[in-house]
């Protein structure tokens, strides 16, 4: 990733490096609703898989409008992915993506009746931040602070 280019592979790598994202949906009246979610998987095409509860405000918001935004913040860098969400019925994929962390939210395991499988398909992504990943980004921020300069950085956008 350079200051002015963002490739699909950059988006996929950033998503795969993240444990959590903020998923934002728009309610019918236009109010935005955000929830932190654990990523269960990311495809090479930047589709992101999540487990979500089928009851409650988040599921209702997702059913009322599929347009969503995923946002990630990591050590001086931010990624925003605009896309659409859909519930997918695939019990074999649920079992494949199942983790011990998911059991904390869905105690009945992969067969929990409240467990929904959600796919977010990215349409575009925007990156702001420092080149070089987390460690390099932290080093650049610290160096700039010590010498009294503004840290380097840039922004880039891509269609997915």
N, C-alpha and C positions, 0 to 999 in steps of 0.2 A: 504494500500500500504506500503510495507516495502522496505528496500534499495535494495532488489534483486528480488522482485516479483511484478508483475503487473497483475491484474485480469481484465477481461472484465468489471466487475462492477466498478472498479476504473476508467477505461477509460470513461465509460458512465457517471459516476458522475462528472468527470472533464469537460466533454463536456457540461453537463447540467448546470454546474455552470458558464460557459462562456457565455457572450453575443455576443462576436465577435471572429472570427478566421481569420487567414490569409490562404487563399486558393491559392495554387501554382499549376500552370499547365505548361506543357512544349509545346512550340510552335514547329511546324514541323522542324525548323532548330536547335532545341535544346535549344534555349533561354528560360529561365524561366520567367514566368509572375505571379505576386502575387497581390491579391486583398483582402481587408478586407471585410468580409461578416457577416451579422447578422444570427445567428442560429435561425431557425423557429421551430425546433423540433429535438429530439434525441430519437431513439428507444432503447429498451433493448438490441438489437444486435449491437449497436453502428453505426447504419445508421443515417446520419445527413441530415436534410432537410434544403434547402435554397431557397429563391426567388432570381432569377437573371434576368437581362435584356437579352432579346433574340437577341439584336443587339449590336454590338461592339466587341472589342478585347477579352474580357473575354469569351463570348459565342463562338466566333470563335475558341479560344484555346481549350475550352472544347469539341467542336465538332471534332477537329483535333486529339485529343488523350485523352482517358478517365482517364489515370493515373494522380492522383493528390496527394497533400499533404496538410493536415490541420495542422496548428501550433497555439498553445496557450501559452501565457506567463502570469503567475500570481504569484506575490510576491515570487520570488526565485524558482519557479517551472515552468517547461516547458513540454508540451506534443506535440508530433508529431505523426500524424496518416497518414499512407500511405494507399491509397485506389483507387477506381475507381468511376468515376462520370457518371451519366446518367440523361438526361432530362426525366421527367415523365409527361405524360398528364393525370391529374386527377383533374378536376375542383372542385370536392367535397373536396378533401384534401387541395387544395389551400384555399378554404373558411374556412375549419377547422383550418388551420395554420395562417390565416390572423390576422395581428395586426395593431394597429394605427401607429406604427413605419414604417411598410411596406408602408403605404399610402404616406409617405414622398417621397418614391422612385417610387411608382406606383400610380400616382394621380387618375387614372381611376378605382382604386379599384381592386378587385379580377378578374375582367373581362378585365383588361388592356391588350391590344394586345402585349405589350412588356414583359409581365410577364411570366417568365419561372419557373417551379418547378424543382429543382435539388436535386437528392439524391446522397450522397457520402457514399458508402459502404466501411467500413474500412477493410483492410487486415492485417495490423500489426500496433502496436503502441509502441512508446518509450517514457518513462518518465525520466526526470532528475529533481532532486530537493530535497526539504526539506520535511520531513514527517510532517503530522499534519494539512495540509490545510493552507489557507491564513494567518490567525491570528497567528498561531503557527510558520509559516515560517518567518513572519516579526519579531516576537519576537526572534527567533533564529539568524536571521541576525543581529539585533540590539545588542543582547547580545555578539555575536562573535566580532562585531566591537568594543564594549566598552572594552572587555577584551583582544582584540588583537589576537583572535584565528580565525581559519578558520571555517565557519559554517558547521554543519553536512549536509550530503546529500548523494544521491546515484543515481543510474540509474537502470532502469529495462525495459525489452522489452517483448511483448507478441504478439502472433498471434491472430487475431480476427476472 
